[in-house]
């Protein structure tokens, strides 16, 4: 399976840490036999490249179209219009949406349309839960 990982920044200061967490999540999914797309990694190579919102949205939407499902990764409570828009697009395409939320945080807009909700303590905890959740979410399509 191929997953588009969507996420939200709390600030530009937090981008390096989030990048490391997303890379770790991607490697977990790779270990489980899945491919991933992460916009900031696969398009921007983790650089601060200024891509107009309209253009970047088209790129992410194309990636969502090409994926089997979406994993929305949330590690803080700040709202993200972009993440909500991407999740809504995935839902319109009838893609499965797995919301992975660090304990103590929330994303109510995405939670309301997600197919599966995974709450985790840390990335090792998330790793332990993902295989079961992914098998459950994609049982029909496997």
Residue, then its C-alpha position, 0 to 999 in steps of 0.5 A: x500500500x502507498x500512504x500519503x502522510x499529511x501533517x501540520x506545523x505548529x511553527x517554523x521553529x518546530x519543522x526539524x523535529x516534525x521532519x524527524x518524526x515524519x521520517x521515523x513514521x515513514x520508516x515504520x511504514x516501510x518496515x511494514x511493507x508500505x510506501x509513503x509520500x511526504x510533501x516536504x520530503x518528496x517535493x521540497x527535500x526538507x528545504x525551505x522552498x517557497x511554493x505557492x499554496x495553489x501549486x503545492x495543494x495541487x501536488x498534494x492532491x495528486x499524491x492523495x489520488x495516487x495513494x491507497x490511503x492517508x495518514x494524518x499525523x498530529x502531535x500538537x493542538x494548533x489548527x491546520x486549514x491545510x490538513x483539514x482541506x487535504x483530509x476532506x479531499x481524501x474523503x471525497x475520493x473515498x480514501x481511507x483516513x487514519x488519524x494518528x494523534x499523540x496523546x494529549x492532542x486533538x484534531x477535531x476536524x479530521x477526527x470527524x471524517x477519519x476511518x480509524x483513530x490511533x492515539x499514541x504515546x510516542x513513535x514506538x507506541x505508534x509502531x506497535x499499533x499501526x500494523x493492526x490498525x492498517x490491516x483492519x482499515x484495508x482488510x477489504x482491499x488486501 
